[in-house]
């Protein structure tokens, strides 16, 4: 086969794969692990905000406790967003894009 045809065919497959909205594999173990991860993130948020920061300030909402809770919840939100992106993207899509466009 012609090299240009192969590259064009690979390029079309990569762009089609990247154009898909979301990729998610509905296996039981993956769904359980994803749910367990979200539960652990939520439990860590509860423990840090309710059981750690508030007792340090005698259960009063001071400026520092509100700032600590706010910034910790920002990190929790970032963890949830990155977990969502990791769960719903095809793990091999970046490698094919990088490999075929930069080495051929």
OpenMM code with the backbone's topology and positions (N, CA, C; nanometers):
from openmm import Vec3, app, unit

residues = "UNK UNK UNK UNK UNK UNK UNK UNK UNK UNK UNK UNK UNK UNK UNK UNK UNK UNK UNK UNK UNK UNK UNK UNK UNK UNK UNK UNK UNK UNK UNK UNK UNK UNK UNK UNK UNK UNK UNK UNK UNK UNK UNK UNK UNK UNK UNK UNK UNK UNK UNK UNK UNK UNK UNK UNK UNK UNK UNK UNK UNK UNK UNK UNK UNK UNK UNK UNK UNK UNK UNK UNK UNK UNK UNK UNK UNK UNK UNK UNK UNK UNK UNK UNK UNK UNK UNK UNK UNK UNK UNK UNK UNK UNK UNK UNK UNK UNK UNK UNK UNK UNK UNK UNK".split()
positions = [
    Vec3(0.0832, -0.1198, 0.0000),
    Vec3(0.0000, 0.0000, 0.0000),
    Vec3(0.0864, 0.1244, 0.0000),
    Vec3(0.0248, 0.2315, -0.0396),
    Vec3(0.0933, 0.3586, -0.0440),
    Vec3(0.1052, 0.4175, 0.0965),
    Vec3(0.2188, 0.4808, 0.1267),
    Vec3(0.2405, 0.5359, 0.2600),
    Vec3(0.1431, 0.6496, 0.2899),
    Vec3(0.1112, 0.7327, 0.1887),
    Vec3(0.0174, 0.8424, 0.2104),
    Vec3(-0.1222, 0.7899, 0.2435),
    Vec3(-0.1609, 0.6805, 0.1806),
    Vec3(-0.2925, 0.6237, 0.2093),
    Vec3(-0.2986, 0.5744, 0.3535),
    Vec3(-0.1924, 0.5070, 0.3971),
    Vec3(-0.1906, 0.4584, 0.5350),
    Vec3(-0.1982, 0.5738, 0.6334),
    Vec3(-0.1201, 0.6781, 0.6097),
    Vec3(-0.1202, 0.7920, 0.7016),
    Vec3(-0.2564, 0.8604, 0.7011),
    Vec3(-0.3164, 0.8742, 0.5860),
    Vec3(-0.4480, 0.9378, 0.5794),
    Vec3(-0.5519, 0.8527, 0.6517),
    Vec3(-0.5442, 0.7210, 0.6346),
    Vec3(-0.6380, 0.6320, 0.7012),
    Vec3(-0.6210, 0.6399, 0.8533),
    Vec3(-0.4974, 0.6407, 0.8995),
    Vec3(-0.4718, 0.6518, 1.0439),
    Vec3(-0.5185, 0.7865, 1.0947),
    Vec3(-0.4924, 0.8927, 1.0203),
    Vec3(-0.5348, 1.0265, 1.0611),
    Vec3(-0.6857, 1.0338, 1.0729),
    Vec3(-0.7578, 0.9761, 0.9800),
    Vec3(-0.9035, 0.9776, 0.9868),
    Vec3(-0.9536, 0.8996, 1.1081),
    Vec3(-0.8905, 0.7855, 1.1375),
    Vec3(-0.9320, 0.7097, 1.2545),
    Vec3(-0.9071, 0.7875, 1.3827),
    Vec3(-0.7956, 0.8576, 1.3898),
    Vec3(-0.7642, 0.9345, 1.5107),
    Vec3(-0.8614, 1.0501, 1.5265),
    Vec3(-0.8887, 1.1213, 1.4185),
    Vec3(-0.9808, 1.2338, 1.4310),
    Vec3(-1.1216, 1.1863, 1.4627),
    Vec3(-1.1618, 1.0713, 1.4084),
    Vec3(-1.2935, 1.0182, 1.4431),
    Vec3(-1.2977, 0.9793, 1.5899),
    Vec3(-1.1909, 0.9203, 1.6391),
    Vec3(-1.1869, 0.8803, 1.7794),
    Vec3(-1.1896, 1.0033, 1.8699),
    Vec3(-1.1186, 1.1082, 1.8319),
    Vec3(-1.1168, 1.2288, 1.9138),
    Vec3(-1.2478, 1.3049, 1.9046),
    Vec3(-1.3250, 1.2853, 1.7987),
    Vec3(-1.4501, 1.3569, 1.7825),
    Vec3(-1.5627, 1.2930, 1.8637),
    Vec3(-1.5426, 1.1698, 1.9115),
    Vec3(-1.6451, 1.1093, 1.9936),
    Vec3(-1.6619, 1.1917, 2.1205),
    Vec3(-1.7866, 1.2007, 2.1682),
    Vec3(-1.8109, 1.2852, 2.2849),
    Vec3(-1.7464, 1.2284, 2.4103),
    Vec3(-1.7839, 1.1115, 2.4502),
    Vec3(-1.7285, 1.0496, 2.5701),
    Vec3(-1.7133, 0.9009, 2.5478),
    Vec3(-1.6142, 0.8440, 2.6127),
    Vec3(-1.5875, 0.7012, 2.6062),
    Vec3(-1.5999, 0.6483, 2.7477),
    Vec3(-1.6806, 0.5469, 2.7663),
    Vec3(-1.6986, 0.4891, 2.8987),
    Vec3(-1.7248, 0.3408, 2.8837),
    Vec3(-1.6501, 0.2612, 2.9566),
    Vec3(-1.6650, 0.1167, 2.9524),
    Vec3(-1.7501, 0.0740, 3.0705),
    Vec3(-1.8664, 0.0144, 3.0443),
    Vec3(-1.9620, -0.0184, 3.1493),
    Vec3(-1.9389, -0.1579, 3.2077),
    Vec3(-1.8191, -0.1889, 3.2508),
    Vec3(-1.7986, -0.3157, 3.3186),
    Vec3(-1.8246, -0.2976, 3.4686),
    Vec3(-1.8625, -0.4053, 3.5329),
    Vec3(-1.9053, -0.3981, 3.6729),
    Vec3(-1.7913, -0.3542, 3.7641),
    Vec3(-1.6732, -0.4102, 3.7446),
    Vec3(-1.5597, -0.3752, 3.8308),
    Vec3(-1.5212, -0.2285, 3.8156),
    Vec3(-1.5244, -0.1768, 3.6938),
    Vec3(-1.4906, -0.0367, 3.6717),
    Vec3(-1.5905, 0.0580, 3.7351),
    Vec3(-1.7186, 0.0252, 3.7246),
    Vec3(-1.8215, 0.1099, 3.7842),
    Vec3(-1.8102, 0.1069, 3.9368),
    Vec3(-1.7841, -0.0101, 3.9930),
    Vec3(-1.7670, -0.0204, 4.1388),
    Vec3(-1.6446, 0.0582, 4.1840),
    Vec3(-1.5349, 0.0471, 4.1124),
    Vec3(-1.4138, 0.1216, 4.1494),
    Vec3(-1.4343, 0.2723, 4.1356),
    Vec3(-1.5035, 0.3150, 4.0315),
    Vec3(-1.5307, 0.4583, 4.0148),
    Vec3(-1.6209, 0.5088, 4.1269),
    Vec3(-1.7224, 0.4308, 4.1621),
    Vec3(-1.8095, 0.4709, 4.2729),
    Vec3(-1.7353, 0.4730, 4.4052),
    Vec3(-1.6482, 0.3753, 4.4277),
    Vec3(-1.5693, 0.3717, 4.5496),
    Vec3(-1.4753, 0.4919, 4.5571),
    Vec3(-1.4165, 0.5293, 4.4454),
    Vec3(-1.3282, 0.6459, 4.4426),
    Vec3(-1.4045, 0.7730, 4.4764),
    Vec3(-1.5232, 0.7890, 4.4186),
    Vec3(-1.6029, 0.9076, 4.4500),
    Vec3(-1.6475, 0.9073, 4.5958),
    Vec3(-1.6804, 0.7898, 4.6499),
    Vec3(-1.7154, 0.7803, 4.7910),
    Vec3(-1.5974, 0.8200, 4.8793),
    Vec3(-1.4758, 0.7746, 4.8457),
    Vec3(-1.3587, 0.8086, 4.9252),
    Vec3(-1.3274, 0.9577, 4.9189),
    Vec3(-1.3469, 1.0192, 4.8039),
    Vec3(-1.3262, 1.1636, 4.7935),
    Vec3(-1.4274, 1.2380, 4.8795),
    Vec3(-1.5537, 1.1961, 4.8740),
    Vec3(-1.6571, 1.2608, 4.9552),
    Vec3(-1.6316, 1.2386, 5.1041),
    Vec3(-1.5888, 1.1190, 5.1425),
    Vec3(-1.5607, 1.0914, 5.2829),
    Vec3(-1.4419, 1.1733, 5.3320),
    Vec3(-1.3385, 1.1873, 5.2496),
    Vec3(-1.2234, 1.2702, 5.2870),
    Vec3(-1.2654, 1.4157, 5.3032),
    Vec3(-1.3552, 1.4630, 5.2178),
    Vec3(-1.4059, 1.5995, 5.2298),
    Vec3(-1.4802, 1.6176, 5.3613),
    Vec3(-1.5637, 1.5211, 5.3965),
    Vec3(-1.6366, 1.5276, 5.5235),
    Vec3(-1.5413, 1.5278, 5.6425),
    Vec3(-1.4436, 1.4381, 5.6417),
    Vec3(-1.3528, 1.4262, 5.7551),
    Vec3(-1.2696, 1.5524, 5.7731),
    Vec3(-1.2170, 1.6058, 5.6647),
    Vec3(-1.1318, 1.7239, 5.6760),
    Vec3(-1.2140, 1.8459, 5.7174),
    Vec3(-1.3296, 1.8647, 5.6562),
    Vec3(-1.4078, 1.9861, 5.6850),
    Vec3(-1.4795, 1.9791, 5.8193),
    Vec3(-1.5460, 1.8697, 5.8496),
    Vec3(-1.6312, 1.8615, 5.9685),
    Vec3(-1.5546, 1.8099, 6.0902),
    Vec3(-1.4727, 1.7094, 6.0713),
    Vec3(-1.4077, 1.6463, 6.1854),
    Vec3(-1.2688, 1.7014, 6.2177),
    Vec3(-1.2099, 1.7809, 6.1280),
    Vec3(-1.0753, 1.8305, 6.1534),
    Vec3(-1.0699, 1.9820, 6.1650),
    Vec3(-1.1172, 2.0540, 6.0648),
    Vec3(-1.1037, 2.2001, 6.0646),
    Vec3(-1.1948, 2.2649, 6.1689),
    Vec3(-1.3189, 2.2228, 6.1768),
    Vec3(-1.4098, 2.2855, 6.2731),
    Vec3(-1.3710, 2.2598, 6.4190),
    Vec3(-1.3289, 2.1398, 6.4608),
    Vec3(-1.2850, 2.1246, 6.6003),
    Vec3(-1.1611, 2.2071, 6.6358),
    Vec3(-1.0733, 2.2320, 6.5386),
    Vec3(-0.9581, 2.3166, 6.5680),
    Vec3(-1.0010, 2.4576, 6.6078),
    Vec3(-1.1131, 2.5019, 6.5551),
    Vec3(-1.1627, 2.6364, 6.5845),
    Vec3(-1.2805, 2.6343, 6.6812),
    Vec3(-1.2917, 2.5311, 6.7609),
    Vec3(-1.3995, 2.5159, 6.8601),
    Vec3(-1.5375, 2.5275, 6.7963),
    Vec3(-1.5532, 2.4711, 6.6797),
    Vec3(-1.6797, 2.4674, 6.6050),
    Vec3(-1.7342, 2.6067, 6.5749),
    Vec3(-1.6449, 2.7028, 6.5606),
    Vec3(-1.6851, 2.8376, 6.5200),
    Vec3(-1.6373, 2.8610, 6.3772),
    Vec3(-1.7178, 2.9289, 6.3005),
    Vec3(-1.6791, 2.9588, 6.1625),
    Vec3(-1.6022, 3.0910, 6.1604),
    Vec3(-1.4728, 3.0811, 6.1777),
    Vec3(-1.3883, 3.1990, 6.1674),
    Vec3(-1.3487, 3.2189, 6.0214),
    Vec3(-1.2810, 3.3286, 5.9966),
    Vec3(-1.2374, 3.3571, 5.8590),
    Vec3(-1.1404, 3.2486, 5.8114),
    Vec3(-1.0494, 3.2058, 5.8996),
    Vec3(-0.9496, 3.1069, 5.8598),
    Vec3(-1.0126, 2.9710, 5.8334),
    Vec3(-1.1097, 2.9328, 5.9156),
    Vec3(-1.1730, 2.8028, 5.8914),
    Vec3(-1.2535, 2.8041, 5.7618),
    Vec3(-1.3204, 2.9144, 5.7326),
    Vec3(-1.3953, 2.9245, 5.6066),
    Vec3(-1.3002, 2.9210, 5.4873),
    Vec3(-1.1871, 2.9910, 5.4975),
    Vec3(-1.0891, 2.9876, 5.3877),
    Vec3(-1.0290, 2.8480, 5.3694),
    Vec3(-0.9977, 2.7824, 5.4807),
    Vec3(-0.9444, 2.6460, 5.4699),
    Vec3(-1.0450, 2.5511, 5.4066),
    Vec3(-1.1691, 2.5610, 5.4491),
    Vec3(-1.2728, 2.4746, 5.3921),
    Vec3(-1.2941, 2.5063, 5.2443),
    Vec3(-1.2946, 2.6350, 5.2099),
    Vec3(-1.3144, 2.6749, 5.0697),
    Vec3(-1.2022, 2.6212, 4.9812),
    Vec3(-1.0766, 2.6413, 5.0218),
    Vec3(-0.9654, 2.5973, 4.9382),
    Vec3(-0.9567, 2.4442, 4.9310),
    Vec3(-0.9884, 2.3763, 5.0411),
    Vec3(-0.9884, 2.2301, 5.0355),
    Vec3(-1.0974, 2.1808, 4.9413),
    Vec3(-1.2141, 2.2438, 4.9430),
    Vec3(-1.3210, 2.2031, 4.8524),
    Vec3(-1.2879, 2.2367, 4.7070),
    Vec3(-1.2058, 2.3387, 4.6845),
    Vec3(-1.1571, 2.3635, 4.5476),
    Vec3(-1.0710, 2.2470, 4.5000),
    Vec3(-0.9841, 2.1964, 4.5877),
    Vec3(-0.9024, 2.0802, 4.5511),
    Vec3(-0.9880, 1.9548, 4.5329),
    Vec3(-1.0919, 1.9409, 4.6130),
    Vec3(-1.1831, 1.8276, 4.5968),
    Vec3(-1.2530, 1.8354, 4.4610),
    Vec3(-1.2949, 1.9555, 4.4235),
    Vec3(-1.3591, 1.9725, 4.2925),
    Vec3(-1.2622, 1.9386, 4.1798),
    Vec3(-1.1373, 1.9800, 4.1921),
    Vec3(-1.0378, 1.9458, 4.0908),
    Vec3(-1.0149, 1.7940, 4.0841),
    Vec3(-1.0160, 1.7272, 4.1995),
    Vec3(-0.9990, 1.5815, 4.2007),
    Vec3(-1.1168, 1.5126, 4.1331),
    Vec3(-1.2378, 1.5624, 4.1558),
    Vec3(-1.3560, 1.5017, 4.0932),
    Vec3(-1.3543, 1.5238, 3.9421),
    Vec3(-1.3162, 1.6435, 3.8991),
    Vec3(-1.3096, 1.6711, 3.7551),
    Vec3(-1.2027, 1.5855, 3.6883),
    Vec3(-1.0861, 1.5721, 3.7523),
    Vec3(-0.9820, 1.4904, 3.6896),
    Vec3(-1.0208, 1.3427, 3.6893),
    Vec3(-1.0921, 1.2978, 3.7922),
    Vec3(-1.1397, 1.1588, 3.7931),
    Vec3(-1.2417, 1.1369, 3.6821),
    Vec3(-1.3308, 1.2319, 3.6611),
    Vec3(-1.4291, 1.2223, 3.5526),
    Vec3(-1.3593, 1.2161, 3.4165),
    Vec3(-1.2588, 1.3019, 3.3972),
    Vec3(-1.1863, 1.3010, 3.2695),
    Vec3(-1.1098, 1.1706, 3.2505),
    Vec3(-1.0550, 1.1148, 3.3580),
    Vec3(-0.9819, 0.9888, 3.3472),
    Vec3(-1.0752, 0.8721, 3.3186),
    Vec3(-1.1963, 0.8768, 3.3721),
    Vec3(-1.2904, 0.7669, 3.3528),
    Vec3(-1.3548, 0.7719, 3.2152),
    Vec3(-1.3757, 0.8896, 3.1608),
    Vec3(-1.4537, 0.9018, 3.0373),
    Vec3(-1.3703, 0.9275, 2.9124),
    Vec3(-1.2395, 0.9125, 2.9180),
    Vec3(-1.1590, 0.9290, 2.7972),
    Vec3(-1.0947, 0.7961, 2.7603),
    Vec3(-1.0698, 0.7788, 2.6326),
    Vec3(-1.0062, 0.6576, 2.5831),
    Vec3(-0.8582, 0.6614, 2.6208),
    Vec3(-0.8074, 0.5635, 2.6926),
    Vec3(-0.6694, 0.5708, 2.7401),
    Vec3(-0.5645, 0.5667, 2.6294),
    Vec3(-0.5951, 0.5138, 2.5139),
    Vec3(-0.4952, 0.5037, 2.4087),
    Vec3(-0.5020, 0.6131, 2.3051),
    Vec3(-0.5928, 0.7067, 2.3168),
    Vec3(-0.6107, 0.8050, 2.2110),
    Vec3(-0.4944, 0.9021, 2.2016),
    Vec3(-0.4361, 0.9428, 2.3130),
    Vec3(-0.3257, 1.0379, 2.3065),
    Vec3(-0.2013, 0.9736, 2.2483),
    Vec3(-0.1742, 0.8482, 2.2818),
    Vec3(-0.0552, 0.7824, 2.2313),
    Vec3(-0.0575, 0.7741, 2.0795),
    Vec3(-0.1700, 0.7343, 2.0210),
    Vec3(-0.1790, 0.7248, 1.8756),
    Vec3(-0.1628, 0.8621, 1.8116),
    Vec3(-0.2241, 0.9623, 1.8699),
    Vec3(-0.2113, 1.0976, 1.8165),
    Vec3(-0.0657, 1.1419, 1.8216),
    Vec3(-0.0003, 1.1241, 1.9332),
    Vec3(0.1387, 1.1655, 1.9499),
    Vec3(0.2302, 1.0866, 1.8583),
    Vec3(0.2126, 0.9555, 1.8544),
    Vec3(0.3025, 0.8694, 1.7797),
    Vec3(0.2946, 0.8960, 1.6298),
    Vec3(0.1750, 0.9004, 1.5741),
    Vec3(0.1627, 0.9095, 1.4285),
    Vec3(0.1840, 1.0502, 1.3758),
    Vec3(0.1572, 1.1523, 1.4530),
    Vec3(0.1754, 1.2870, 1.4013),
    Vec3(0.3143, 1.3412, 1.4242),
    Vec3(0.3865, 1.2869, 1.5202),
    Vec3(0.5197, 1.3401, 1.5465),
    Vec3(0.6319, 1.2511, 1.4960),
    Vec3(0.6042, 1.1236, 1.4677),
    Vec3(0.7087, 1.0353, 1.4220),
    Vec3(0.6934, 0.9923, 1.2764),
    Vec3(0.5828, 1.0232, 1.2116),
    Vec3(0.5657, 0.9883, 1.0710),
    Vec3(0.5416, 1.1103, 0.9886),
] * unit.nanometer
topology = app.Topology()
chain = topology.addChain("A")
for resn in residues:
    res = topology.addResidue(resn, chain)
    for name in ("N", "CA", "C"):
        topology.addAtom(name, app.Element.getBySymbol(name[0]), res)
